[in-house]
Every structure is written in C-alpha cells, then in structure tokens.
Amino acid sequence: MTRIYVLSMVLATILVGGCGQGDDRLVEKAKIEGEAGAEAALTAENENLATKARAMEADLARLHRFYQAVKGTFEGTLQTEAGAYKIKIVLAPSLPPYTTDRVRQLDEIVSDLNNLHLKVQVVQWHPSNPLSAVGCRVENIKPDTINGEVTIASENCANLYALTIAADGVSSVTDHSTDAGALAHAVLSGNVDKVNAIRGDVHPSTNASVYPLIVRRK
C-alpha cells in the first residue's frame, strides 16, 4: 500500500511539473511573438516615415531648382514719364540646396520648406546720375514656382513689382510671347538650370501709372 501511494505521488509531481513547463513555454513563445510583432510594426513605421521624407525631399529639391535658376543680378531699363531709368534687381535664396545621403527627419525638411524664400534688392537710378539711386531690400518673398511669377510687395519698397521669368529671346517689355508657366515647368523638371531674363510691371504707390520693365542677367 505504501509503495502504491509513493508511486502515485511521484506521478502527480511529474504531471504538475510538466504542466508548469508547458505554461512557461507558452509564455516564452508569446513573448517572442510579441517582440517580433513590435519590431515589424516599428520597421513598417520607419519605412513609412522614410517614404514621406523622400517625397518631401523631392519637393524641396524642385523648389531649390527654381530658386537657383533665378538667383543672380538682373539689370535693365524702366520707362517712365520722366524718361528712362536704369533698374537692378538682385535675387538671392535664403538657403542653399541641401545634399545628403542620410534620410533626414521630417521636421528638418519641413524647416527648410518653411524657411526657403528669396531675399531681394531693387535699385533704380537715372543714367545721368548714378548717385541718385533709390532702392529697397525685402526678404521672405515666396515666388509662384508653378506660374513663374515673383511679386515683390513690402512696406520697405515704395513700389510693387509684378515679375515673371522670361526666355532669353524676349525682345521687349511688350513681348508677351514667353510662357512663364512653361519655362517654370522646364526649370522645376531640371531641363533649364538658369533664367536669364525677367519681365514685368512696376506699380508705384504715388500714382496710378504702370511701368513695364525687362531686366536681363548681368
């Protein structure tokens, strides 16, 4: 009887121990699967962020192509009732193009998109007296890169300048043959790397006249 009792206790102990080991294996398996699932979710999230970053970098690169294409000094003549005046327009991007092999954080790219603008200086003078020059400096000018338009309007400038990019062959202030939108598309797509002419109108604040102008890259 005692021997039978002892054997029963041994079997019970083995069965209980086996169940405990089985539970441990299930817990370990669940833990491994949970860690694998979390890692997969993190990988998917990182890939999604990288895809967004690449798309935003591509948009930023397109904008930089436009800003770099109009960067520079342009000079020409402005016709007014008082005669012809010389005019100089200087366009300078606020940021240089950013090149890197790493995938930047989204907030880095957003910062560049928000802070990219044109710094502009406009100077006008009578050809007979260069010392008579008047001008202004303006920042935070955001050009219309789709239609190829640059509007300079600021309290710092007495005049409003409504400008459009133009092809090299534009002949005069009355030549409207240039499709600024098509030229802007060529710039954004990388087919044109430099804009050599700008045409437009000057709207003074002191009278209702509108003065056409054309300036060419110096």
C-alpha positions in Angstrom: 0.0 0.0 0.0 2.8 2.4 0.9 4.6 1.6 -2.3 1.4 2.4 -4.4 0.9 5.7 -2.5 4.5 6.7 -3.2 4.2 5.9 -6.9 1.0 8.0 -7.1 2.7 11.0 -5.5 5.6 10.7 -7.9 3.3 10.6 -10.9 1.4 13.6 -9.6 4.6 15.6 -9.2 5.7 14.7 -12.7 2.3 15.7 -14.2 2.3 19.0 -12.2 5.9 19.8 -13.2 5.1 19.0 -16.9 2.1 21.4 -16.9 4.3 24.2 -15.3 7.0 23.7 -18.0 4.3 23.8 -20.7 3.0 27.1 -19.4 6.5 28.6 -19.3 7.0 27.6 -22.9 3.7 29.3 -23.9 4.7 32.4 -22.1 8.1 32.5 -23.8 6.5 31.9 -27.2 4.1 34.7 -26.7 6.9 37.0 -25.6 8.9 36.2 -28.7 5.9 36.7 -31.0 5.1 40.0 -29.2 8.7 41.2 -29.7 8.7 40.2 -33.3 5.4 41.9 -33.9 6.6 45.1 -32.3 9.8 45.0 -34.3 7.8 44.5 -37.5 5.5 47.4 -36.6 8.5 49.7 -35.9 10.1 48.7 -39.2 6.9 49.5 -41.1 6.6 52.8 -39.4 10.2 53.7 -40.2 9.7 52.7 -43.8 6.6 54.9 -44.0 8.5 57.9 -42.5 11.4 57.3 -44.9 8.9 57.3 -47.9 7.4 60.6 -46.7 10.8 62.0 -46.2 11.9 61.1 -49.7 8.8 62.6 -51.2 9.3 65.9 -49.2 13.0 66.0 -50.2 11.9 65.7 -53.8 9.5 68.6 -53.4 12.2 70.6 -51.7 14.7 69.8 -54.5 12.3 71.1 -57.1 11.9 74.3 -55.2 15.6 74.7 -54.9 16.0 74.3 -58.7 13.7 77.3 -59.2 15.4 79.4 -56.6 18.9 78.6 -58.0 17.7 79.3 -61.6 16.6 82.9 -60.7 19.5 83.6 -58.3 21.6 86.5 -59.5 21.7 90.1 -60.6 19.5 91.4 -63.4 19.7 94.9 -65.0 17.6 96.7 -67.5 15.6 99.9 -68.3 12.4 101.2 -66.8 10.4 103.6 -69.0 8.6 106.4 -67.1 7.0 109.8 -68.0 10.2 111.4 -66.7 12.3 109.3 -69.1 14.2 106.0 -68.9 15.7 104.9 -65.7 18.1 102.1 -65.0 16.9 99.3 -62.7 18.8 96.5 -61.0 17.1 93.5 -59.3 19.2 91.1 -57.2 17.6 87.8 -56.1 19.2 85.6 -53.5 17.8 82.4 -52.0 17.7 82.2 -48.2 19.0 78.7 -48.1 21.5 76.7 -50.3 20.4 73.3 -51.7 20.9 70.6 -49.1 22.5 67.4 -50.2 23.0 64.3 -48.0 22.9 60.5 -48.2 21.1 60.1 -45.0 17.3 60.2 -44.6 16.5 63.4 -42.7 13.9 63.7 -40.0 10.6 65.2 -41.3 10.9 68.3 -39.1 14.3 69.1 -40.7 12.7 69.0 -44.1 9.7 71.0 -43.0 12.0 73.6 -41.6 13.8 74.0 -44.9 10.4 74.2 -46.8 9.2 76.9 -44.4 12.4 78.9 -44.4 13.2 78.9 -48.1 12.5 82.3 -49.6 14.0 85.0 -51.8 16.0 87.9 -50.5 15.5 90.8 -52.9 17.2 94.1 -53.6 15.8 96.6 -56.1 17.8 99.7 -57.1 16.7 102.4 -59.6 18.7 105.4 -60.9 18.8 107.9 -63.7 21.6 107.0 -66.2 23.0 110.6 -66.0 23.4 110.4 -62.2 24.2 107.0 -60.7 24.4 108.7 -57.3 20.7 109.4 -57.5 19.9 105.8 -56.9 17.0 104.8 -54.7 16.1 101.3 -53.7 14.9 98.8 -51.1 15.6 95.4 -49.7 13.0 92.8 -49.0 13.0 89.3 -47.5 10.5 86.4 -47.3 9.5 86.6 -50.9 7.8 83.4 -51.9 7.7 83.1 -55.7 4.9 81.2 -57.5 7.1 78.4 -58.9 4.3 76.9 -60.9 3.5 80.0 -62.9 7.0 81.5 -62.8 5.9 84.7 -61.0 7.7 86.8 -58.4 5.7 89.5 -56.7 7.7 92.0 -54.6 5.4 93.8 -52.2 6.6 95.2 -48.9 6.3 98.3 -46.7 10.1 98.6 -47.3 9.5 99.2 -51.0 7.6 102.2 -52.4 6.7 100.3 -55.5 5.1 96.9 -56.1 7.0 94.8 -58.7 4.9 92.1 -60.5 7.5 90.0 -62.3 7.6 86.8 -64.4 10.5 84.8 -65.6 11.2 85.0 -69.4 13.1 83.2 -72.0 16.4 84.6 -73.3 14.8 85.7 -76.6 12.2 88.1 -75.1 12.7 91.2 -77.2 11.0 94.0 -75.3 8.7 94.9 -72.5 5.7 94.5 -74.8 6.8 91.0 -75.8 4.3 88.6 -74.2 5.2 85.6 -76.2 7.1 84.0 -73.3 5.0 81.4 -71.5 6.3 81.8 -67.9 4.5 78.7 -66.8 6.1 76.5 -69.4 9.5 78.0 -68.6 8.9 77.4 -64.8 8.0 73.8 -65.6 11.2 73.3 -67.5 13.1 74.8 -64.6 11.4 72.6 -62.0 11.9 69.5 -64.0 15.7 70.2 -64.4 15.6 70.9 -68.2 16.6 74.6 -67.7 19.1 75.5 -65.0 19.2 79.3 -65.4 16.7 82.1 -66.1 18.4 84.9 -68.0 15.6 87.4 -68.3 12.7 88.8 -66.2 9.9 91.0 -67.4 7.1 92.6 -65.6 5.4 95.8 -64.3 6.2 98.4 -61.7 3.2 99.8 -59.8 4.2 103.0 -57.9 2.5 103.9 -54.7 2.4 107.6 -55.6 0.4 107.5 -58.8 -1.8 105.2 -60.9 0.7 104.6 -63.7 2.1 101.2 -64.5 5.7 101.0 -65.9 6.7 97.9 -67.8 10.2 96.6 -67.5 12.6 94.0 -68.7 15.8 93.0 -66.9 18.5 90.6 -68.1 21.0 88.6 -66.2 24.2 90.6 -65.8 
